[in-house]
Amino acid sequence: MAIPRGMWCLLAVCSALLIFSRTKQPQTVEVVRGKEPAAASRGPGAALDLTQSTGPLQDRFKGRRKGRLGASKGQAAQRAGSAEMAETVARPTTAAVVPEKAVAAALPSSGVSAAAPRPCAPGCEKHGVCNTELGRCDCAPYMGGDDCSKPLFSACAAAVGLTEATPAPCLYDENLAPVSCECLLECEALGLMGIRECYVMDSANATVSSWVKSQKHQRGLAPNAEYWQTVKASEAASLSQCSGHGIFVPPMPSEGLPPPRAASRCRCYAGFSGVHCERSITSRPRKMCLNSCSDRGECIRNWCHCNPGYFGVDCSLGRPASGVSEVPLPAPIGAQDSDAPRVYVYELPPRYNSWMHAGEHGWWQDFDLWGEDVIIHRRMLVSKYRVTDPELADYFFVPIWVSSAMWQMNWGFRDLLPTGVRTVRQATDYIRQTWPYFDRKGGADHIWVFGHDQGAWRVRAKLPLIEKGIFISPFGGGPRQRGGHLAAHDIVVPPVLYAHVPRGLMNHANRRPVDKPTLAFFQGKLNLHIPYEYSFGIRQGLYKAYRTRPETILVREGHEANKEVYFERMSGSKFCVAAAGFGFSTRAYEAAAAGCVPLIMQDGIEQAFEELLPWGLFSLRMNNSLAAVTTLDKKLAAIPEEAVRLLRTTLYCTWPRFMWLRHDPGAATPLPGAESLLRFDAFESVMWTLRKRLRKDINWPSDWQEGCRAVERYFSAPPDGVSGAWEPWKNYALDRDRLRGMLAS
């Protein structure tokens, strides 16, 4: 069959497939990259200045004890040093609105630990968690002081009707009472303001007025200058009706006073609920907290209050108090053993991670598209790759939950906005003050996660101090594509699919039989009014070219990527178009789970793990995609069915490596039987990528064939948790000869 002019290199793809068919060692196959070949040959940081620091902190760590790889997470690594350093207080960009004294007075002290465990202030473990490596008392959300017994924000603690120390109402919570703008000002100083409505207590205060004005412009703050009169008048009724935990008022209108006949009721402060605010809701099921607090503590507003002696964001460090039996940690998880990369995970103050979900009842546990940072943090803590002695580390992971603040704290979903920039800078300063490892290589071995739509776009320009770091993000575009990805240095990962989506895509049971599959399919937002900025014009071009010819290429508008109609259309198509949005797209990874061959129409944009996985053997990539839209149907129709089956057969063994699978019980809708595929998921693909760069001893994952066999077992019988028929990829044919070769030991 003649191949139409302008078709991308199908012959090259088939040649690569032929090479693959003759070998049982996938490591020998050259990976087809979606970027310039020269970039693929560079090692991580090859062009970076890795000058060693000789600063004073470096000297404090000379001669430290050498621990062992994979040392027990229950044993605190010993560190040397004696100088205490105050935790850097978040500063708003405008000096006039800094609540400096109010915040600084309540923050715990911190510093470099001594060789022996360092005690915290008396009473710390009653209210907080004592990090005995640093002598730092980590507090419950929005509490402070050396023993964590004081409200962190004085304006929030002074609320009418409140009679005890409670967490500040920085984030939305159940039945939340109206909040003063003075309180939100203090929350915002630490990058933790998740509420957009407030009342002004003192309109004559120039600092507050200036801040309110700036926040109206920056994040749509809706201040009410008169509601404070209603709040003041409610004090007596609030104390008698609301248990000292709320205010007895009518709803706060967007402006002005409530209507005269507006009904009053108890509106509870953060951490309380009930008709009279009598019920505490601070305690939550352990599974809502990171790694269930390792069964070594209680979950308080999604923060782990560890039992005495234990510490860490998931209570995985330390030893129990004297006379108390140790709670063992589960066996560490990981696909690699010898020569695996070793990662040290910083124990940052909780304001940089778990505090960000104090008011959300753990919603992130069911995943959102941008949550790679939380997922990697959670999994790294229980992995084989974690070392608790930083002297042994190849890499250092910085656990800032940027995704958690994108929407509710206005850190930005397309790229990092000023509040996020300020907070990441403060975390970097804290790391440099507390440990010597950042300055040792200028941060080149430090791993950051930026899950924005456009990945790490402009992050290096905004935060030059961390520009040498390794950025993990779901968008592989460089400056030309409005992205911040550095090829062969940063790592592109898949976005997070909503928890029930992979199951819905792969199980074709009870769906219409496909005698003649749709040639190609795309559904999603089109934004026809944005001609090029959105999707580089690809989605709009497809719609205009094929809206009247759905029998060839089916294009549908609508954000329905988590519904059955979408699942059915994707599992009934030969090719599934993966076109960018403003930034990353989920389509290639959804297609992989469904068995639909991904058709990449993202010029110059690297896909997840391209340097590790053989994209040229399970997908097709367009070059000059926009120009090719009008003849796309002819190009796809010319591809032999045998070639499509070969691509799909390799995809069969690959799809789990794009899935962020769960190891813990936190998800409400996990992928059934995910534990059998856990060693072959996206987190492991990150670690294989680091291994490849560090050791230069692999091309593909060394457990490729083992992963193929795991998929075969997974598809062959319904895993636990599946009720009804189990027919994954029923609508698709594979090259069985090729699959047998891939499964052979």
ZAMARGU-4260 file (C-alpha; in steps of 0.2 Angstrom, whole numbers, plus 5000, padded with zeros to 4 digits):
<rodrens>
0) 5000/5000/5000 | 5007/5017/4995 | 5011/5028/5010 | 5004/5046/5008 | 5016/5060/5007
5) 5018/5070/5023 | 5016/5054/5034 | 5027/5053/5049 | 5040/5039/5049 | 5029/5024/5049
10) 5042/5014/5041 | 5054/5019/5055 | 5041/5014/5068 | 5039/4997/5059 | 5057/4994/5058
15) 5059/4997/5077 | 5045/4985/5080 | 5054/4972/5070 | 5070/4975/5080 | 5059/4973/5096
20) 5052/4957/5089 | 5069/4949/5087 | 5075/4952/5105 | 5070/4947/5122 | 5080/4962/5130
25) 5071/4978/5128 | 5086/4987/5134 | 5094/4986/5117 | 5080/4996/5108 | 5084/5014/5106
30) 5070/5025/5113 | 5062/5037/5101 | 5062/5054/5109 | 5049/5068/5106 | 5063/5082/5107
35) 5080/5086/5099 | 5092/5071/5098 | 5106/5081/5105 | 5097/5084/5122 | 5094/5065/5124
40) 5113/5062/5125 | 5116/5074/5140 | 5117/5067/5157 | 5108/5075/5172 | 5116/5092/5175
45) 5129/5090/5163 | 5130/5108/5158 | 5128/5114/5176 | 5140/5121/5189 | 5141/5109/5203
50) 5154/5119/5213 | 5156/5112/5231 | 5151/5124/5245 | 5163/5127/5258 | 5151/5137/5269
55) 5150/5136/5288 | 5136/5123/5288 | 5146/5111/5278 | 5160/5111/5291 | 5147/5106/5304
60) 5143/5090/5295 | 5161/5084/5293 | 5165/5067/5301 | 5146/5061/5303 | 5142/5043/5306
65) 5140/5033/5290 | 5123/5024/5291 | 5118/5010/5279 | 5107/5010/5264 | 5089/5008/5268
70) 5092/5011/5287 | 5076/5009/5297 | 5065/5024/5296 | 5061/5021/5314 | 5079/5026/5318
75) 5083/5044/5318 | 5099/5049/5308 | 5112/5057/5319 | 5117/5075/5314 | 5131/5086/5321
80) 5130/5105/5325 | 5125/5117/5339 | 5119/5133/5332 | 5100/5136/5333 | 5091/5145/5319
85) 5074/5153/5319 | 5062/5147/5306 | 5060/5160/5292 | 5044/5169/5294 | 5034/5171/5278
90) 5034/5189/5272 | 5021/5196/5260 | 5028/5205/5245 | 5022/5222/5252 | 5031/5227/5268
95) 5016/5237/5274 | 5006/5222/5277 | 5018/5211/5286 | 5011/5205/5303 | 5029/5202/5308
100) 5027/5202/5327 | 5011/5193/5328 | 5017/5178/5318 | 5035/5177/5324 | 5031/5177/5342
105) 5021/5161/5340 | 5033/5151/5328 | 5044/5137/5336 | 5062/5138/5335 | 5072/5126/5324
110) 5090/5122/5320 | 5103/5109/5316 | 5103/5094/5328 | 5117/5088/5339 | 5124/5071/5339
115) 5112/5065/5352 | 5093/5067/5351 | 5088/5085/5355 | 5074/5088/5367 | 5060/5100/5363
120) 5052/5112/5375 | 5042/5105/5389 | 5025/5100/5385 | 5028/5099/5366 | 5022/5081/5364
125) 5005/5085/5372 | 5001/5097/5358 | 5013/5094/5345 | 5027/5082/5339 | 5045/5083/5344
130) 5057/5081/5330 | 5072/5075/5340 | 5084/5077/5326 | 5082/5096/5326 | 5074/5100/5343
135) 5059/5107/5333 | 5041/5105/5340 | 5030/5103/5325 | 5012/5109/5328 | 4995/5105/5324
140) 4988/5116/5310 | 4989/5135/5314 | 4995/5132/5332 | 5012/5139/5337 | 5024/5142/5352
145) 5038/5132/5358 | 5026/5119/5365 | 5012/5121/5351 | 5000/5127/5364 | 4997/5145/5357
150) 4986/5150/5342 | 4998/5155/5328 | 4987/5170/5323 | 4982/5182/5336 | 4969/5191/5326
155) 4960/5174/5322 | 4961/5169/5341 | 4953/5185/5346 | 4937/5181/5337 | 4920/5185/5345
160) 4912/5170/5354 | 4928/5160/5354 | 4933/5155/5372 | 4948/5142/5369 | 4963/5140/5359
165) 4958/5133/5342 | 4966/5132/5325 | 4964/5147/5314 | 4951/5147/5300 | 4963/5149/5286
170) 4954/5136/5275 | 4936/5131/5272 | 4929/5119/5284 | 4912/5112/5289 | 4899/5126/5293
175) 4913/5139/5294 | 4909/5155/5303 | 4913/5172/5294 | 4931/5177/5296 | 4939/5194/5299
180) 4950/5201/5286 | 4963/5204/5299 | 4963/5185/5302 | 4965/5181/5284 | 4980/5194/5283
185) 4989/5183/5295 | 4985/5167/5286 | 4991/5174/5270 | 5008/5179/5277 | 5012/5160/5278
190) 5004/5157/5261 | 4989/5148/5269 | 4974/5159/5265 | 4961/5148/5257 | 4946/5159/5260
195) 4940/5173/5249 | 4926/5182/5260 | 4930/5192/5276 | 4923/5206/5286 | 4934/5221/5290
200) 4935/5225/5309 | 4945/5242/5308 | 4943/5251/5292 | 4954/5265/5299 | 4969/5253/5300
205) 4980/5258/5285 | 4989/5241/5285 | 4973/5231/5284 | 4965/5243/5271 | 4981/5242/5260
210) 4981/5223/5261 | 4962/5221/5257 | 4964/5232/5242 | 4979/5222/5235 | 4970/5205/5238
215) 4954/5211/5229 | 4965/5213/5214 | 4976/5198/5216 | 4963/5185/5221 | 4946/5192/5221
220) 4944/5194/5240 | 4927/5200/5244 | 4928/5211/5260 | 4912/5217/5269 | 4915/5234/5278
225) 4899/5234/5288 | 4896/5216/5294 | 4908/5218/5309 | 4893/5228/5317 | 4883/5212/5317
230) 4897/5202/5324 | 4900/5213/5338 | 4882/5214/5343 | 4881/5195/5343 | 4894/5192/5357
235) 4882/5188/5371 | 4871/5177/5361 | 4886/5168/5353 | 4893/5163/5371 | 4876/5157/5376
240) 4871/5147/5361 | 4887/5141/5352 | 4897/5133/5366 | 4911/5145/5365 | 4915/5138/5347
245) 4906/5149/5336 | 4895/5165/5333 | 4876/5167/5332 | 4874/5178/5317 | 4864/5178/5300
250) 4874/5174/5284 | 4887/5188/5279 | 4881/5196/5263 | 4893/5201/5250 | 4892/5219/5255
255) 4882/5229/5268 | 4872/5223/5283 | 4861/5207/5283 | 4843/5210/5280 | 4833/5214/5296
260) 4823/5198/5296 | 4838/5187/5292 | 4838/5172/5303 | 4853/5169/5315 | 4861/5152/5319
265) 4877/5146/5326 | 4891/5147/5313 | 4906/5137/5320 | 4924/5141/5320 | 4937/5129/5312
270) 4937/5112/5320 | 4919/5112/5327 | 4902/5107/5321 | 4884/5104/5326 | 4869/5115/5330
275) 4878/5123/5345 | 4895/5120/5338 | 4897/5107/5352 | 4905/5093/5342 | 4924/5093/5338
280) 4929/5088/5320 | 4947/5089/5322 | 4950/5071/5324 | 4949/5061/5308 | 4951/5043/5302
285) 4970/5038/5301 | 4968/5034/5283 | 4965/5053/5280 | 4983/5057/5285 | 4999/5053/5276
290) 5002/5034/5276 | 4989/5033/5290 | 5002/5040/5302 | 5011/5023/5301 | 4999/5018/5314
295) 5010/5027/5327 | 4999/5042/5330 | 4982/5050/5327 | 4975/5060/5313 | 4971/5078/5318
300) 4964/5089/5303 | 4975/5078/5291 | 4991/5081/5302 | 4999/5067/5311 | 5000/5069/5330
305) 5013/5056/5333 | 5014/5046/5349 | 5028/5051/5361 | 5045/5047/5354 | 5039/5046/5336
310) 5041/5060/5323 | 5040/5064/5305 | 5026/5070/5293 | 5020/5052/5294 | 5027/5047/5311
315) 5039/5035/5303 | 5055/5041/5312 | 5060/5040/5330 | 5058/5027/5344 | 5043/5025/5356
320) 5044/5032/5374 | 5053/5021/5387 | 5043/5006/5391 | 5032/5006/5376 | 5033/4993/5363
325) 5038/4999/5346 | 5025/4999/5332 | 5034/4991/5317 | 5034/4999/5300 | 5028/4989/5285
330) 5041/4982/5273 | 5048/4995/5261 | 5041/4995/5244 | 5051/4996/5228 | 5056/4987/5212
335) 5075/4990/5213 | 5087/4983/5225 | 5106/4984/5221 | 5112/5001/5213 | 5095/5009/5217
340) 5095/5028/5219 | 5095/5034/5237 | 5084/5048/5242 | 5084/5058/5257 | 5067/5066/5261
345) 5067/5083/5271 | 5057/5084/5286 | 5050/5102/5283 | 5039/5111/5295 | 5021/5106/5292
350) 5016/5123/5285 | 5024/5117/5269 | 5013/5101/5267 | 5000/5094/5279 | 4994/5110/5285
355) 4988/5114/5268 | 4974/5102/5270 | 4968/5105/5287 | 4951/5111/5282 | 4947/5099/5267
360) 4944/5082/5276 | 4958/5074/5265 | 4950/5076/5248 | 4967/5074/5240 | 4968/5056/5245
365) 4956/5052/5231 | 4968/5062/5219 | 4966/5076/5208 | 4975/5079/5191 | 4989/5090/5199
370) 4993/5080/5214 | 5010/5071/5210 | 5019/5080/5224 | 5008/5073/5238 | 5009/5056/5229
375) 5028/5055/5227 | 5030/5061/5245 | 5019/5048/5252 | 5026/5034/5242 | 5044/5040/5245
380) 5042/5039/5263 | 5038/5020/5263 | 5050/5015/5248 | 5066/5006/5247 | 5074/5021/5240
385) 5073/5032/5256 | 5088/5034/5267 | 5087/5042/5284 | 5105/5047/5284 | 5107/5062/5271
390) 5126/5058/5269 | 5121/5042/5259 | 5109/5051/5248 | 5111/5053/5229 | 5096/5065/5228
395) 5086/5076/5240 | 5067/5077/5239 | 5059/5093/5244 | 5041/5090/5250 | 5031/5106/5247
400) 5013/5102/5242 | 5012/5115/5228 | 4997/5106/5221 | 4987/5108/5237 | 4988/5127/5236
405) 4985/5129/5218 | 4967/5133/5219 | 4962/5136/5237 | 4978/5146/5242 | 4979/5154/5225
410) 4997/5148/5221 | 4991/5146/5203 | 4986/5131/5192 | 4995/5136/5176 | 5011/5142/5184
415) 5018/5147/5201 | 5010/5164/5206 | 5018/5176/5219 | 5011/5168/5235 | 5018/5151/5230
420) 5035/5159/5224 | 5037/5167/5241 | 5033/5151/5251 | 5045/5140/5240 | 5058/5153/5243
425) 5056/5153/5261 | 5056/5134/5261 | 5073/5135/5252 | 5080/5147/5264 | 5074/5135/5278
430) 5083/5120/5270 | 5099/5130/5268 | 5099/5136/5286 | 5095/5119/5293 | 5105/5107/5282
435) 5121/5109/5272 | 5117/5098/5257 | 5108/5111/5246 | 5124/5122/5245 | 5135/5107/5242
440) 5130/5106/5224 | 5120/5122/5222 | 5104/5112/5223 | 5108/5101/5207 | 5103/5085/5217
445) 5087/5092/5224 | 5070/5086/5217 | 5055/5098/5216 | 5038/5094/5210 | 5028/5107/5200
450) 5012/5100/5194 | 5004/5115/5186 | 4996/5114/5169 | 5011/5122/5161 | 5023/5113/5173
455) 5038/5123/5179 | 5035/5137/5167 | 5045/5153/5173 | 5049/5144/5190 | 5068/5146/5186
460) 5067/5164/5182 | 5056/5168/5198 | 5067/5157/5209 | 5085/5157/5202 | 5091/5150/5219
465) 5084/5133/5214 | 5087/5134/5195 | 5099/5119/5195 | 5086/5108/5204 | 5077/5093/5195
470) 5059/5098/5192 | 5046/5084/5191 | 5031/5090/5181 | 5017/5083/5169 | 5021/5096/5155
475) 5036/5092/5144 | 5036/5109/5135 | 5051/5120/5134 | 5050/5139/5132 | 5043/5138/5114
480) 5028/5129/5121 | 5026/5140/5137 | 5034/5127/5148 | 5049/5126/5159 | 5055/5108/5155
485) 5074/5105/5153 | 5077/5090/5143 | 5088/5076/5150 | 5088/5085/5167 | 5070/5087/5173
490) 5057/5073/5173 | 5040/5073/5164 | 5028/5062/5173 | 5009/5058/5169 | 4996/5069/5177
495) 4985/5060/5190 | 4970/5052/5183 | 4955/5053/5195 | 4954/5037/5205 | 4940/5027/5196
500) 4946/5032/5178 | 4958/5018/5174 | 4946/5005/5179 | 4932/5012/5168 | 4944/5014/5153
505) 4951/4996/5154 | 4936/4986/5158 | 4926/4984/5141 | 4913/4973/5149 | 4895/4977/5145
510) 4900/4989/5131 | 4894/4988/5113 | 4904/4976/5102 | 4915/4985/5090 | 4915/4977/5073
515) 4923/4993/5065 | 4931/5004/5077 | 4931/5023/5075 | 4947/5028/5066 | 4952/5041/5079
520) 4944/5050/5094 | 4945/5065/5104 | 4934/5073/5117 | 4938/5087/5129 | 4938/5106/5130
525) 4939/5115/5113 | 4939/5133/5118 | 4935/5138/5100 | 4937/5157/5105 | 4955/5155/5109
530) 4963/5151/5092 | 4981/5146/5096 | 4985/5149/5114 | 4974/5134/5119 | 4981/5118/5112
535) 4991/5127/5099 | 4976/5126/5088 | 4975/5107/5087 | 4959/5104/5096 | 4950/5118/5087
540) 4957/5112/5070 | 4951/5094/5073 | 4934/5100/5077 | 4932/5111/5062 | 4939/5098/5050
545) 4929/5083/5056 | 4914/5089/5065 | 4903/5084/5050 | 4913/5068/5047 | 4912/5058/5064
550) 4913/5042/5054 | 4931/5045/5051 | 4938/5055/5066 | 4926/5058/5080 | 4928/5075/5089
555) 4917/5079/5104 | 4917/5095/5115 | 4914/5093/5133 | 4924/5089/5149 | 4918/5072/5151
560) 4934/5062/5154 | 4927/5053/5169 | 4911/5047/5162 | 4905/5031/5154 | 4901/5039/5137
565) 4919/5044/5136 | 4926/5027/5142 | 4915/5019/5128 | 4921/5030/5114 | 4939/5028/5119
570) 4938/5010/5120 | 4930/5009/5103 | 4943/5019/5094 | 4959/5013/5085 | 4969/5029/5089
575) 4966/5042/5103 | 4972/5060/5100 | 4983/5067/5113 | 4983/5086/5111 | 4989/5098/5124
580) 4977/5110/5133 | 4984/5126/5141 | 4998/5114/5146 | 4998/5095/5149 | 4985/5083/5143
585) 4978/5067/5151 | 4973/5059/5135 | 4989/5049/5131 | 4988/5041/5148 | 4970/5037/5147
590) 4972/5030/5130 | 4985/5019/5137 | 4974/5012/5150 | 4960/5009/5138 | 4971/5000/5125
595) 4968/5014/5112 | 4985/5018/5103 | 4990/5036/5108 | 4991/5048/5094 | 5003/5062/5100
600) 4999/5079/5092 | 5010/5090/5103 | 5025/5096/5093 | 5041/5097/5103 | 5033/5092/5119
605) 5041/5078/5128 | 5029/5065/5135 | 5031/5055/5152 | 5047/5045/5154 | 5052/5046/5136
610) 5070/5043/5140 | 5065/5027/5149 | 5050/5019/5139 | 5049/5015/5121 | 5036/5028/5115
615) 5040/5024/5097 | 5034/5006/5100 | 5017/5009/5107 | 5011/5026/5100 | 5012/5037/5085
620) 5018/5055/5085 | 5014/5069/5072 | 5026/5082/5067 | 5020/5099/5061 | 5003/5093/5069
625) 4992/5108/5064 | 4996/5107/5046 | 4993/5089/5046 | 4975/5090/5053 | 4966/5091/5037
630) 4973/5075/5030 | 4974/5066/5046 | 4960/5053/5042 | 4970/5048/5026 | 4986/5046/5035
635) 4978/5035/5049 | 4968/5024/5037 | 4984/5020/5027 | 4992/5012/5042 | 4992/4993/5041
640) 4982/4984/5054 | 4997/4973/5058 | 5007/4988/5063 | 4993/4994/5075 | 4992/4977/5083
645) 5011/4978/5086 | 5009/4995/5094 | 4995/4990/5105 | 5004/4974/5111 | 5019/4985/5117
650) 5006/4996/5125 | 4999/4981/5134 | 5015/4979/5144 | 5017/4998/5147 | 5001/5006/5153
655) 5004/5002/5172 | 5020/5013/5171 | 5009/5028/5168 | 4997/5025/5183 | 4999/5032/5201
660) 4994/5017/5211 | 4990/5016/5229 | 4999/5007/5243 | 4988/5013/5257 | 4969/5012/5261
665) 4966/5031/5259 | 4957/5031/5242 | 4938/5029/5241 | 4939/5022/5224 | 4956/5013/5221
670) 4960/5003/5206 | 4955/4985/5211 | 4970/4973/5214 | 4982/4988/5212 | 4995/4980/5224
675) 4999/4967/5210 | 5005/4981/5199 | 5012/4992/5212 | 5030/4988/5207 | 5027/4994/5189
680) 5018/5010/5192 | 5023/5029/5188 | 5032/5031/5205 | 5043/5017/5200 | 5046/5024/5183
685) 5052/5040/5191 | 5065/5030/5201 | 5070/5020/5186 | 5073/5037/5177 | 5084/5042/5191
690) 5093/5026/5191 | 5096/5027/5172 | 5104/5044/5174 | 5114/5040/5190 | 5121/5023/5185
695) 5119/5023/5166 | 5117/5004/5167 | 5100/5002/5159 | 5089/5008/5144 | 5072/5002/5149
700) 5067/4996/5166 | 5076/4980/5171 | 5059/4972/5176 | 5051/4975/5159 | 5046/4956/5156
705) 5041/4954/5174 | 5029/4969/5172 | 5022/4961/5156 | 5018/4945/5165 | 5010/4955/5179
710) 4998/4963/5167 | 4994/4946/5159 | 4989/4939/5176 | 4980/4955/5181 | 4969/4954/5165
715) 4966/4935/5166 | 4955/4935/5181 | 4945/4948/5190 | 4955/4956/5204 | 4948/4957/5222
720) 4935/4972/5222 | 4928/4969/5205 | 4910/4964/5205 | 4902/4959/5188 | 4910/4955/5172
725) 4929/4958/5170 | 4934/4960/5151 | 4949/4972/5150 | 4953/4977/5132 | 4939/4966/5125
730) 4937/4977/5110 | 4956/4976/5105 | 4966/4963/5096 | 4984/4960/5101 | 4999/4952/5091
735) 4999/4936/5102 | 5015/4929/5094 | 5023/4945/5099 | 5016/4945/5116 | 5022/4927/5120
740) 5039/4933/5115 | 5038/4948/5127 | 5032/4937/5141 | 5045/4923/5139 | 5058/4923/5153
</rodrens>
